[in-house]
């Protein structure tokens, strides 16, 4: 079961479905990082520019378990 996210959150957030596959960090290393202690990815920097939003969107799309949540601010 997904852990409830803090709302409202800023742009992108990783939820408890993360399987620590490292794909998001590979796609957007400035924005996502695997936290080894928690065996889960986290957003380390929210996107600010169109190109940063693009790579975060790419990570969002590629997450194999849908663990990256996108705020309605990004719609
Ligand atoms: S791509 Fe998804 S499952 Fe993989 S580390 Fe990132 S948030 Fe977790």
Backbone and ligand atoms as CSV (ligand in chain L), in Angstrom:
chain,resi,resn,atom,element,x,y,z
A,1,UNK,N,N,0.837,-1.182,0.000
A,1,UNK,CA,C,0.000,0.000,0.000
A,1,UNK,C,C,0.880,1.244,0.000
A,2,UNK,N,N,0.521,2.223,-0.831
A,2,UNK,CA,C,1.315,3.443,-0.907
A,2,UNK,C,C,1.232,4.207,0.399
A,3,UNK,N,N,2.399,4.728,0.823
A,3,UNK,CA,C,2.419,5.596,1.995
A,3,UNK,C,C,1.849,6.947,1.590
A,4,UNK,N,N,1.057,7.520,2.474
A,4,UNK,CA,C,0.451,8.810,2.166
A,4,UNK,C,C,1.548,9.868,2.019
A,5,UNK,N,N,1.429,10.663,0.951
A,5,UNK,CA,C,2.403,11.720,0.711
A,5,UNK,C,C,2.011,12.974,1.462
A,6,UNK,N,N,3.006,13.761,1.790
A,6,UNK,CA,C,2.724,15.076,2.349
A,6,UNK,C,C,2.150,15.942,1.247
A,7,UNK,N,N,1.057,16.576,1.518
A,7,UNK,CA,C,0.452,17.450,0.506
A,7,UNK,C,C,0.283,18.844,1.078
A,8,UNK,N,N,0.442,19.894,0.323
A,8,UNK,CA,C,0.878,19.821,-1.062
A,8,UNK,C,C,2.398,19.657,-1.133
A,9,UNK,N,N,2.873,18.970,-2.154
A,9,UNK,CA,C,4.312,18.841,-2.339
A,9,UNK,C,C,4.722,19.608,-3.586
A,10,UNK,N,N,6.007,19.824,-3.665
A,10,UNK,CA,C,6.527,20.691,-4.721
A,10,UNK,C,C,6.944,19.851,-5.927
A,11,UNK,N,N,6.194,19.902,-6.998
A,11,UNK,CA,C,6.544,19.311,-8.288
A,11,UNK,C,C,6.641,17.789,-8.290
A,12,UNK,N,N,7.752,17.199,-7.809
A,12,UNK,CA,C,7.946,15.752,-7.879
A,12,UNK,C,C,8.277,15.200,-6.497
A,13,UNK,N,N,7.835,13.953,-6.270
A,13,UNK,CA,C,8.091,13.297,-5.000
A,13,UNK,C,C,8.116,11.793,-5.251
A,14,UNK,N,N,8.887,11.069,-4.446
A,14,UNK,CA,C,8.960,9.609,-4.566
A,14,UNK,C,C,8.170,8.998,-3.421
A,15,UNK,N,N,7.341,8.004,-3.741
A,15,UNK,CA,C,6.555,7.383,-2.677
A,15,UNK,C,C,7.120,6.010,-2.289
A,16,UNK,N,N,6.422,5.340,-1.397
A,16,UNK,CA,C,6.944,4.109,-0.790
A,16,UNK,C,C,6.935,2.909,-1.730
A,17,UNK,N,N,6.407,3.035,-2.941
A,17,UNK,CA,C,6.468,1.936,-3.907
A,17,UNK,C,C,7.835,1.803,-4.569
A,18,UNK,N,N,8.721,2.754,-4.318
A,18,UNK,CA,C,10.054,2.734,-4.938
A,18,UNK,C,C,10.763,1.419,-4.640
A,19,UNK,N,N,11.357,0.819,-5.681
A,19,UNK,CA,C,12.099,-0.436,-5.529
A,19,UNK,C,C,13.597,-0.208,-5.663
A,20,UNK,N,N,14.002,1.058,-5.615
A,20,UNK,CA,C,15.415,1.422,-5.615
A,20,UNK,C,C,16.150,0.887,-6.849
A,21,UNK,N,N,15.504,0.996,-8.015
A,21,UNK,CA,C,16.097,0.449,-9.232
A,21,UNK,C,C,17.158,1.375,-9.832
A,22,UNK,N,N,17.194,2.621,-9.405
A,22,UNK,CA,C,18.226,3.579,-9.809
A,22,UNK,C,C,17.967,4.233,-11.170
A,23,UNK,N,N,16.826,3.929,-11.780
A,23,UNK,CA,C,16.579,4.480,-13.116
A,23,UNK,C,C,16.425,5.998,-13.081
A,24,UNK,N,N,15.705,6.504,-12.100
A,24,UNK,CA,C,15.484,7.961,-12.055
A,24,UNK,C,C,16.789,8.704,-11.843
A,25,UNK,N,N,17.660,8.158,-10.999
A,25,UNK,CA,C,18.949,8.815,-10.772
A,25,UNK,C,C,19.793,8.765,-12.043
A,26,UNK,N,N,19.675,7.680,-12.786
A,26,UNK,CA,C,20.414,7.588,-14.046
A,26,UNK,C,C,19.920,8.594,-15.073
A,27,UNK,N,N,18.621,8.838,-15.094
A,27,UNK,CA,C,18.026,9.766,-16.062
A,27,UNK,C,C,18.214,11.220,-15.621
A,28,UNK,N,N,18.013,11.488,-14.347
A,28,UNK,CA,C,18.038,12.871,-13.835
A,28,UNK,C,C,18.864,12.924,-12.545
A,29,UNK,N,N,20.173,12.755,-12.669
A,29,UNK,CA,C,21.006,12.654,-11.459
A,29,UNK,C,C,21.078,13.928,-10.630
A,30,UNK,N,N,20.742,15.060,-11.215
A,30,UNK,CA,C,20.737,16.293,-10.424
A,30,UNK,C,C,19.485,16.399,-9.566
A,31,UNK,N,N,18.494,15.543,-9.851
A,31,UNK,CA,C,17.197,15.695,-9.199
A,31,UNK,C,C,16.784,14.497,-8.339
A,32,UNK,N,N,17.264,13.301,-8.688
A,32,UNK,CA,C,16.882,12.101,-7.935
A,32,UNK,C,C,18.144,11.410,-7.447
A,33,UNK,N,N,18.055,10.869,-6.243
A,33,UNK,CA,C,19.202,10.140,-5.693
A,33,UNK,C,C,18.694,8.969,-4.856
A,34,UNK,N,N,19.369,7.839,-4.987
A,34,UNK,CA,C,19.053,6.704,-4.131
A,34,UNK,C,C,19.632,6.976,-2.740
A,35,UNK,N,N,18.782,6.904,-1.729
A,35,UNK,CA,C,19.222,7.052,-0.353
A,35,UNK,C,C,19.491,5.642,0.169
A,36,UNK,N,N,20.776,5.304,0.316
A,36,UNK,CA,C,21.155,3.923,0.624
A,36,UNK,C,C,20.537,3.443,1.939
A,37,UNK,N,N,20.514,4.293,2.957
A,37,UNK,CA,C,19.958,3.894,4.257
A,37,UNK,C,C,18.506,3.459,4.149
A,38,UNK,N,N,17.770,4.165,3.287
A,38,UNK,CA,C,16.331,3.907,3.170
A,38,UNK,C,C,16.003,2.989,2.005
A,39,UNK,N,N,17.014,2.654,1.163
A,39,UNK,CA,C,16.797,1.835,-0.026
A,39,UNK,C,C,15.616,2.355,-0.836
A,40,UNK,N,N,15.653,3.660,-1.065
A,40,UNK,CA,C,14.570,4.332,-1.779
A,40,UNK,C,C,15.152,5.585,-2.416
A,41,UNK,N,N,14.583,5.997,-3.526
A,41,UNK,CA,C,15.023,7.244,-4.149
A,41,UNK,C,C,14.334,8.424,-3.468
A,42,UNK,N,N,14.958,9.579,-3.622
A,42,UNK,CA,C,14.369,10.811,-3.107
A,42,UNK,C,C,14.651,11.924,-4.100
A,43,UNK,N,N,13.805,12.915,-4.075
A,43,UNK,CA,C,14.053,14.111,-4.887
A,43,UNK,C,C,15.014,14.989,-4.114
A,44,UNK,N,N,16.152,15.287,-4.727
A,44,UNK,CA,C,17.146,16.121,-4.043
A,44,UNK,C,C,17.127,17.550,-4.562
A,45,UNK,N,N,16.517,17.758,-5.712
A,45,UNK,CA,C,16.410,19.127,-6.237
A,45,UNK,C,C,15.190,19.184,-7.145
A,46,UNK,N,N,14.263,20.059,-6.827
A,46,UNK,CA,C,13.099,20.226,-7.694
A,46,UNK,C,C,13.507,20.966,-8.965
A,47,UNK,N,N,12.862,20.652,-10.092
A,47,UNK,CA,C,13.212,21.331,-11.351
A,47,UNK,C,C,12.801,22.798,-11.315
A,48,UNK,N,N,13.615,23.608,-11.970
A,48,UNK,CA,C,13.357,25.048,-12.033
A,48,UNK,C,C,13.224,25.546,-13.470
A,49,UNK,N,N,13.883,24.873,-14.379
A,49,UNK,CA,C,13.920,25.341,-15.763
A,49,UNK,C,C,13.197,24.335,-16.668
A,50,UNK,N,N,12.836,24.738,-17.883
A,50,UNK,CA,C,12.173,23.787,-18.795
A,50,UNK,C,C,12.992,22.519,-19.032
A,51,UNK,N,N,14.302,22.642,-19.163
A,51,UNK,CA,C,15.102,21.438,-19.405
A,51,UNK,C,C,15.133,20.547,-18.167
A,52,UNK,N,N,15.124,21.159,-16.981
A,52,UNK,CA,C,15.080,20.353,-15.752
A,52,UNK,C,C,13.727,19.657,-15.616
A,53,UNK,N,N,12.644,20.365,-15.952
A,53,UNK,CA,C,11.325,19.715,-15.937
A,53,UNK,C,C,11.291,18.547,-16.908
A,54,UNK,N,N,11.931,18.712,-18.068
A,54,UNK,CA,C,11.937,17.653,-19.089
A,54,UNK,C,C,12.592,16.382,-18.550
A,55,UNK,N,N,13.761,16.505,-17.930
A,55,UNK,CA,C,14.425,15.286,-17.446
A,55,UNK,C,C,13.654,14.663,-16.278
A,56,UNK,N,N,13.034,15.503,-15.452
A,56,UNK,CA,C,12.219,14.956,-14.354
A,56,UNK,C,C,10.977,14.261,-14.903
A,57,UNK,N,N,10.390,14.823,-15.946
A,57,UNK,CA,C,9.256,14.161,-16.617
A,57,UNK,C,C,9.703,12.819,-17.197
A,58,UNK,N,N,10.902,12.798,-17.787
A,58,UNK,CA,C,11.428,11.541,-18.337
A,58,UNK,C,C,11.564,10.492,-17.235
A,59,UNK,N,N,12.096,10.898,-16.081
A,59,UNK,CA,C,12.238,9.969,-14.951
A,59,UNK,C,C,10.857,9.499,-14.486
A,60,UNK,N,N,9.906,10.431,-14.384
A,60,UNK,CA,C,8.523,10.115,-14.002
A,60,UNK,C,C,7.947,9.058,-14.941
A,61,UNK,N,N,8.140,9.248,-16.233
A,61,UNK,CA,C,7.580,8.342,-17.229
A,61,UNK,C,C,8.240,6.965,-17.179
A,62,UNK,N,N,9.534,6.935,-16.887
A,62,UNK,CA,C,10.287,5.679,-16.959
A,62,UNK,C,C,10.243,4.860,-15.673
A,63,UNK,N,N,9.819,5.435,-14.572
A,63,UNK,CA,C,9.800,4.669,-13.313
A,63,UNK,C,C,8.953,3.404,-13.512
A,64,UNK,N,N,9.537,2.223,-13.300
A,64,UNK,CA,C,8.816,0.978,-13.616
A,64,UNK,C,C,7.660,0.669,-12.678
A,65,UNK,N,N,7.607,1.313,-11.530
A,65,UNK,CA,C,6.535,1.003,-10.571
A,65,UNK,C,C,5.648,2.206,-10.264
A,66,UNK,N,N,5.835,3.285,-10.996
A,66,UNK,CA,C,4.987,4.462,-10.783
A,66,UNK,C,C,5.169,5.105,-9.421
A,67,UNK,N,N,6.397,5.058,-8.908
A,67,UNK,CA,C,6.639,5.584,-7.559
A,67,UNK,C,C,6.941,7.073,-7.526
A,68,UNK,N,N,7.089,7.691,-8.698
A,68,UNK,CA,C,7.324,9.132,-8.742
A,68,UNK,C,C,5.977,9.817,-8.910
A,69,UNK,N,N,5.673,10.676,-7.965
A,69,UNK,CA,C,4.414,11.421,-7.995
A,69,UNK,C,C,4.683,12.824,-8.489
A,70,UNK,N,N,3.734,13.332,-9.254
A,70,UNK,CA,C,3.885,14.656,-9.852
A,70,UNK,C,C,2.777,15.555,-9.317
A,71,UNK,N,N,3.160,16.695,-8.832
A,71,UNK,CA,C,2.189,17.642,-8.296
A,71,UNK,C,C,1.332,18.220,-9.409
A,72,UNK,N,N,0.124,18.633,-9.037
A,72,UNK,CA,C,-0.731,19.289,-10.026
A,72,UNK,C,C,-0.111,20.596,-10.510
A,73,UNK,N,N,0.881,21.107,-9.777
A,73,UNK,CA,C,1.590,22.302,-10.216
A,73,UNK,C,C,2.320,22.069,-11.536
A,74,UNK,N,N,2.595,20.797,-11.846
A,74,UNK,CA,C,3.338,20.464,-13.068
A,74,UNK,C,C,2.425,20.243,-14.265
A,75,UNK,N,N,1.121,20.221,-14.068
A,75,UNK,CA,C,0.212,19.877,-15.169
A,75,UNK,C,C,0.200,20.971,-16.217
L,1,LIG,S1,S,12.805,4.895,-11.060
L,1,LIG,FE1,FE,11.112,4.649,-9.586
L,1,LIG,S2,S,11.492,2.669,-8.602
L,1,LIG,FE2,FE,13.386,3.257,-9.627
L,1,LIG,S3,S,14.584,4.284,-8.034
L,1,LIG,FE3,FE,13.434,5.875,-9.123
L,1,LIG,S4,S,11.511,6.151,-7.976
L,1,LIG,FE4,FE,12.445,4.222,-7.323
